Every structure is written in C-alpha cells, then in structure tokens.
C-alpha cells in the first residue's frame, strides 16, 4: 500500500484529533481573554505596561491572544490527555498567511528563517554558476550581503544598485537588469530605512528581460498591504517574529506556481513527500528497491524539510487572526499617522532622515553620528525600547503605539 504525504502526516498526528483551534478547557477557564479591538491603538492585547516600545521592526511583542494559544499547545504537550481535544492548526496557519499576502496555500511552505528561504531559492536556481548574472541593491537586508558577495567570488556577475535619496530607482534598475540576468533580489521594504519598492513595476521590468525576482517581505507582511499574485513576484520569504507577531525560528516561503519549472531540486525533505512506501520492514509489500517515494510539485515538495516550530505555529494561529480582523490597511493607516509625526519631529529637531518622506511603512531611520553612545542610555532612562545603532537610530511602530509614545521618544532624543 502506498502512503501519501497527507496520509502519512495524518497518521503521525492521529493523537491530535479535534478542532483545529481548540483550546484546553483548563486554559479557557483561567485565561484572561482580551478582545480584538475595533480601532487602534490597541494596548489591551499586549502586556507592555509603561514601556514605550518602538521596536516592532526588530521583534514584535507577543500578544495575549498568542500567549493563550501557546499555553493551550504547551498544556497538550505536558499532559497528553486521552482523549486529547487539541490539534495544531499547521495547515490553517499556511492558509491564513496565504490569504494575508494573496497567494495560494500550495505556493507557501514553512522555513526556518528569511535567510534560509533566500538561500534555498538561490541554490535551486543553480547559483553560483560562472557567468550567471544577479542584481541586488544596497537597501536589501544587510545580512544577505555575504551571500551575494560569495556568489561574486564563485564566478557570478553581481550588480549592486546604490540608492539615491534613500530610494532605489526603476531607472537604475533598468540599466542594471541586462539580458541574461538570472535573478533580481531585493527587500520589498528596506530594513535600513523603510523604503518600499513598487514590486509590480520591478517584476514587470525584470520579467521583460527574462529575470526572476526574489523579495524579502519580512518588513512588509502584516504591516503594509502585500499582494504576491498581483505583483508577479516569483519568490518571497519572511520570518514571523516582526509584524506577523510570531516568534523566532519559523517563517514562510512563497514560490509562484509558474516559477517552479525554473528550479533545480536541492532539498529532499520529509515534509515534501507526496508518496512513500517502504520495502524493507516486516510485512512490507515487495518492491524493486528499498523505498518508493515522490515529492509533491508545490512549495512544500520543493522546499519543506523536517519538523517546524510548533510553538510558533500555535502563536501564529492567533496572531494571523488578529491581523486579519484589524486589517492591514487599518494597521498601515495607524502607523502612517505616527511615522509622519516622527519624521516631522525629528527633522525639526535637526536630525538627518534616511527614510524618504513619502514612505508609508512603519520604519523611520535617522542618521546620527555616534548614535549609540549618545542615545542608548537616554532611551533606557526614559523607558523606551528602540533600535539604536552606532551611527543611526530606527524607531518602528505597531498597533499598540500611541501619539504619546511618539512625543515621549521625541522628547528623549532631544536636539541633534
């Protein structure tokens, strides 16, 4: 008897029968149950107390809803009651994320991190390959720079587009994407300054030259509208610990169905199996080899490996519902109100903004020599958590932030 991937996973999860989002009765009785707000800001769903948290772009606070969802999972793992009403909603989380970014669920799979997903894509495009052409820009995630640096060392021709006035222009992209370019890699929203590409325009341009497009969407998913199908992007990836309100160690990789034919298989994961039958154990049916197997022709079949972070899946089951109920448009509108005040206030206080004024993302970056030395202690004294680097600082906002948070930050940062 051949065992399909779905049947195999179903058998391995047989003890986890029940409703997908079922909570343990004990948890339901004792948990403080916050309600999703009808308007922002929403501090009730988070446990920040008096802290001014302007660091969602580094790691987002865990909501009370997500905490409850994880508590239900942990109670299941601790007790394993019989019968057990708990079921981890893994497929549901994939479906919720797919809906959030307008993709089909079979185009999405779990990965460990954004970096892991990006490197999987690069390898599956048969890179590095001597003479292959790759284009990226210096507003892309700085953690990816070594990847493309190593591709250069291995014989790829890598073109680095530099920003002008904090933006990557289509004109400069037009010049960089020459015939024969294999891959254009970028961050939809820059971690450095919040600049957002026009992803559809970029993809239209790249595709007209025969190039494929990879987008890091970690600073976009959950905080600005993302429509992967409409954009035409071939590959996209994000971890979940930022505006998706998840945790470290789990993210999502998107592979456009029409781009799968461009890939070379470089991953052979247990979770990508569509058919599996052994011929080595007692009572196995005879076969020509030790095992018959096949991989599904979807994102999981190409890129899913082994087990995933179940605690983060449980967290995302609640967090993605929360984001969908509020709506990304409302989340963005709230953020823009706050970032406009940040930009105005920082400029009036003499700071040089790296973030373009028209940007509608929740990131504001200012260039400031010796920022860490000058501001880190000030932020701590004021009860403010934000990102302060050696020569720049980057407050980022989310659903729980208020105008009072912004005024407290502007007061604490002082004059340039």
C-alpha positions in Angstrom: 0.0 0.0 0.0 1.4 3.4 -1.0 1.2 6.1 1.7 0.7 9.6 0.5 2.3 12.6 2.3 -1.1 13.7 3.6 -2.0 10.3 4.9 1.5 9.8 6.5 1.3 13.1 8.3 -2.3 12.4 9.4 -1.2 9.0 10.9 1.7 10.6 12.7 -0.8 13.2 14.1 -3.5 10.7 15.0 -3.4 11.5 18.6 -4.0 15.2 17.9 -7.6 14.9 16.7 -10.1 17.6 17.4 -11.0 21.1 16.3 -8.1 23.0 14.7 -8.1 25.9 17.0 -9.4 24.0 20.1 -8.2 25.4 23.5 -7.8 23.2 26.5 -10.8 23.6 28.9 -8.4 24.5 31.8 -6.9 27.2 29.8 -10.3 28.5 28.7 -11.4 28.7 32.3 -8.4 30.6 33.7 -7.1 32.8 30.9 -7.8 36.5 30.7 -9.5 36.8 27.3 -8.7 40.0 25.5 -11.0 41.0 22.7 -9.8 42.2 19.3 -10.2 46.0 19.1 -12.4 47.7 16.6 -10.0 50.6 16.4 -6.3 51.4 17.1 -4.2 51.9 19.1 -4.7 48.7 21.0 -2.7 48.3 24.2 -5.1 45.9 25.8 -4.0 43.0 23.7 -0.4 43.4 24.9 1.4 43.3 28.3 3.8 46.2 27.8 2.8 48.1 30.9 4.5 51.6 31.0 7.2 50.6 28.5 7.3 52.7 25.3 8.1 50.0 22.8 9.2 51.4 19.4 10.9 48.3 18.2 8.4 46.1 16.3 10.7 46.1 13.4 13.3 44.2 15.5 11.0 41.8 17.3 7.3 42.3 17.9 5.8 41.8 21.4 3.7 38.7 21.9 0.0 39.4 22.2 -2.2 38.0 24.9 -4.1 36.1 22.3 -0.9 34.4 21.0 0.2 33.7 24.6 -3.1 31.9 25.2 -2.7 29.9 22.0 0.8 28.8 23.0 -0.4 27.9 26.6 -3.0 25.6 25.1 -0.4 23.9 23.0 2.0 23.6 25.9 -0.7 22.1 28.1 -1.3 19.5 25.4 2.5 18.7 25.3 2.7 18.4 29.1 -0.4 16.2 29.7 -1.3 14.3 26.5 -4.8 13.5 27.9 -6.8 10.7 26.4 -8.9 11.7 24.5 -6.9 14.8 23.6 -9.1 17.6 22.1 -6.1 19.6 20.9 -5.0 19.9 17.3 -2.2 22.0 16.0 -3.5 24.1 13.1 -0.5 23.9 10.8 -2.4 23.8 7.5 -4.7 26.6 8.8 -1.7 28.8 9.5 -0.4 28.3 6.0 -3.9 29.2 4.6 -4.1 32.3 6.8 -0.8 33.6 5.7 -1.6 32.8 2.0 -4.8 34.9 2.4 -2.9 37.7 4.0 -0.4 38.1 1.1 -2.8 36.9 -1.7 -1.2 33.6 -2.6 -2.4 30.0 -2.9 -1.7 27.8 0.1 0.2 25.3 -2.0 2.6 28.1 -3.0 3.6 28.5 0.6 5.7 26.4 2.9 7.3 26.8 6.3 11.0 27.6 6.5 13.3 28.3 9.5 14.0 32.0 8.6 14.1 34.6 5.8 17.8 33.9 5.3 17.2 30.2 5.0 14.5 30.7 2.4 16.5 33.1 0.3 19.5 30.7 0.3 17.2 27.8 -0.7 16.0 29.9 -3.7 19.5 30.9 -4.8 20.7 27.3 -4.7 17.7 26.0 -6.5 18.4 28.5 -9.3 21.7 26.7 -9.8 23.7 29.5 -8.3 26.6 30.2 -8.1 27.3 29.5 -11.7 30.2 31.0 -13.6 28.9 33.8 -15.8 25.4 34.0 -14.2 24.1 37.5 -13.7 22.5 38.6 -10.4 21.2 42.0 -9.5 20.6 43.3 -6.0 20.6 46.6 -4.2 22.2 48.0 -1.1 18.8 48.6 0.6 18.3 44.9 0.7 18.8 43.1 4.0 22.4 43.6 5.1 22.5 40.0 6.3 22.2 38.9 2.7 25.3 40.9 1.5 27.7 38.0 2.3 25.5 35.7 0.2 25.9 37.8 -2.9 29.5 38.6 -2.1 30.2 34.8 -2.1 28.3 34.4 -5.4 30.7 37.1 -6.9 33.7 35.1 -5.6 32.3 32.0 -7.2 32.1 33.5 -10.6 28.7 35.2 -10.7 28.4 38.7 -12.1 26.6 40.6 -9.3 25.4 44.2 -9.9 24.8 46.3 -6.8 22.3 49.2 -7.2 23.0 52.1 -4.9 20.2 54.3 -3.5 19.6 57.9 -4.5 18.0 60.0 -1.8 17.1 56.8 0.1 15.3 55.2 -2.9 16.2 52.6 -5.5 15.0 54.0 -8.8 13.4 52.0 -11.6 15.7 53.9 -14.0 18.8 52.5 -12.3 17.2 49.0 -12.2 16.5 49.3 -15.9 20.2 49.8 -16.5 21.3 47.0 -14.2 19.0 44.2 -15.4 20.7 43.4 -18.6 19.8 40.4 -20.9 20.9 37.2 -19.3 20.2 38.3 -15.7 19.1 35.2 -13.8 17.9 36.8 -10.5 16.9 40.1 -9.1 16.9 40.0 -5.3 15.5 42.8 -3.0 13.7 43.6 0.1 10.2 44.8 -0.6 10.6 47.1 2.4 14.1 48.0 3.4 15.2 47.1 7.0 17.6 50.1 6.7 15.2 53.0 6.1 11.7 51.6 5.3 11.9 52.4 1.5 9.3 50.3 -0.4 9.7 49.1 -3.9 6.9 49.2 -6.4 7.0 45.4 -6.6 4.8 45.0 -9.7 6.8 47.5 -11.7 10.0 45.8 -10.7 8.7 42.4 -11.6 7.3 43.6 -15.0 10.7 45.1 -15.8 12.7 42.0 -14.6 10.4 39.6 -16.4 10.7 41.5 -19.7 14.4 40.7 -19.5 13.9 37.1 -18.6 15.0 37.5 -15.0 13.3 36.1 -11.9 12.5 38.1 -8.8 13.0 37.3 -5.1 11.5 39.6 -2.4 12.3 39.6 1.3 9.0 40.6 2.7 9.8 40.5 6.5 9.2 44.3 6.9 6.0 44.2 4.8 3.9 41.2 5.7 1.4 42.2 8.4 2.1 46.0 8.3 1.7 47.1 4.7 -0.6 45.6 2.0 1.1 42.7 0.1 -0.4 41.1 -3.0 2.0 38.5 -4.2 -0.1 37.3 -7.1 -0.8 40.8 -8.4 2.9 41.8 -8.2 4.0 38.8 -10.2 6.9 38.1 -7.9 8.5 34.7 -8.3 9.7 34.0 -4.8 9.2 35.7 -1.4 10.1 34.9 2.1 9.7 36.2 5.6 10.3 35.1 9.2 7.4 35.6 11.6 8.8 37.5 14.6 8.2 41.0 13.3 4.9 42.4 12.2 3.4 38.9 11.9 3.6 38.8 15.7 5.1 35.3 15.8 8.4 34.2 17.1 11.9 33.2 16.0 12.6 30.0 14.2 9.7 29.9 11.7 8.7 31.8 8.6 7.1 31.4 5.2 8.5 30.8 1.8 6.4 31.6 -1.3 7.1 30.0 -4.7 5.0 31.2 -7.6 3.5 28.1 -9.2 4.6 29.2 -12.7 8.2 29.6 -11.5 8.6 26.1 -10.2 9.7 24.9 -13.6 12.8 27.1 -13.3 14.1 25.3 -10.3 16.6 22.5 -9.7 15.9 20.2 -6.8 18.3 20.8 -4.0 16.2 19.9 -1.0 14.9 16.4 -0.1 12.7 16.9 2.9 10.5 14.5 4.8 7.7 17.1 4.8 7.8 17.4 1.0 6.9 13.8 0.3 3.8 13.1 -1.7 4.2 9.3 -1.9 6.1 6.9 0.3 6.2 3.1 0.6 9.0 1.0 2.2 10.0 -2.5 1.1 12.4 -3.3 4.0 10.3 -3.8 7.1 8.3 -6.9 8.2 5.1 -7.3 6.2 6.1 -4.6 3.6 4.9 -5.3 0.1 7.8 -6.4 -2.2 9.4 -3.8 -4.4 12.3 -3.2 -6.8 14.1 -1.1 -4.2 14.2 -0.3 -0.5 11.7 2.5 -0.8 9.4 4.2 -3.3 8.9 7.9 -2.9 7.9 11.0 -4.7 7.8 14.8 -3.9 4.8 17.0 -4.4 5.0 19.6 -7.1 4.3 22.5 -4.8 6.2 24.8 -2.4 6.4 22.1 0.3 7.6 19.5 -2.2 10.4 21.7 -3.3 11.4 23.3 0.0 9.9 21.7 3.1 12.4 19.8 5.2 11.8 18.4 8.6 9.8 19.4 11.7 8.8 23.0 12.4 8.5 25.1 15.5 5.1 24.0 16.8 5.0 26.8 19.5 5.4 29.4 16.8 2.7 27.8 14.7 0.4 28.0 17.7 1.3 31.6 18.2 0.7 32.5 14.5 -2.7 30.7 14.6 -3.9 33.5 16.9 -1.7 36.4 15.6 -2.8 36.0 11.9 -6.4 36.0 13.0 -5.7 39.2 15.0 -4.0 40.9 12.0 -6.8 39.9 9.6 -9.6 41.1 11.9 -8.0 44.5 12.3 -7.0 44.7 8.6 -3.6 45.5 7.2 -5.0 48.8 5.7 -6.0 49.9 9.2 -2.7 48.9 10.6 -0.8 50.8 7.9 -3.0 53.9 8.3 -2.4 53.9 12.1 1.3 53.6 11.5 1.5 56.4 9.0 -0.1 58.8 11.4 2.7 58.0 13.9 5.6 57.9 11.4 4.5 61.2 9.9 4.8 62.8 13.3 8.2 61.1 13.9 9.5 62.4 10.5 8.2 65.9 11.2 9.5 66.0 14.8 13.0 64.5 14.0 13.5 66.9 11.1 12.5 69.9 13.2 15.0 68.8 15.9 17.8 68.8 13.4 18.2 65.1 12.5 19.0 63.8 9.0 16.3 61.4 7.9 17.3 58.4 5.8 13.7 57.5 5.3 12.0 59.1 2.2 9.2 61.4 3.4 6.5 59.7 1.2 7.2 56.3 2.7 4.1 54.6 4.1 5.9 51.8 6.1 6.3 51.7 9.9 10.0 52.4 9.9 11.7 55.8 10.4 15.5 55.9 10.3 17.7 58.9 11.2 21.5 59.2 10.6 23.3 60.4 13.7 27.0 60.2 14.3 27.8 58.2 17.5 24.1 57.5 18.0 24.6 54.5 20.3 27.0 56.4 22.6 24.7 59.5 22.7 21.3 57.9 22.9 21.3 54.4 24.3 21.4 55.5 28.0 18.8 58.2 27.3 16.4 55.7 25.9 16.8 53.4 28.9 16.3 56.2 31.3 13.1 57.2 29.5 11.8 53.6 29.5 11.9 53.5 25.7 12.9 50.3 23.7 14.0 51.0 20.2 16.9 50.2 17.8 19.9 52.4 18.3 22.9 51.5 16.1 26.4 53.0 16.0 25.6 55.9 13.7 21.8 55.8 13.3 18.6 55.0 15.1 15.4 53.5 13.9 12.1 53.7 15.8 9.4 51.4 14.4 5.7 51.5 15.3 2.9 49.0 15.6 -0.7 48.6 16.6 -0.1 49.3 20.3 1.8 52.6 19.9 0.2 55.9 20.7 0.9 59.5 19.9 2.1 59.8 23.5 4.7 57.2 22.7 6.0 59.4 19.8 6.1 62.5 21.9 8.0 60.7 24.6 10.5 59.5 22.1 11.0 62.9 20.5 11.5 64.4 24.0 14.0 61.8 25.0 16.0 62.0 21.8 16.3 65.8 22.1 18.1 68.0 19.6 20.7 66.7 17.1 
